[in-house]
Amino acid sequence: MSKLSTALLMESYVKAKGLKLSPEFISMLETEIRRRNSSN
């Protein structure tokens, strides 16, 4: 996950929500977004 740019991570999250992908996948993205936000 760390190889994804933050912009691509955010884009992936928005698309995943829009496509109603699995809650587990969306949760994984949310966890990574929170991790990156807390390290700034």
WOZIVEN-V640656 format. One record per helix or strand of 2 or more residues. SS is the DSSP state (helix for helix, strand for strand). FROM is the first residue (numbers start at 1). LEN is the number of residues. If there is no record, write none. Layout:
BEGIN
{{SS & FROM & LEN} {SS & FROM & LEN}}
END
This chain:
BEGIN
{{helix & 6 & 13} {helix & 23 & 16}}
END
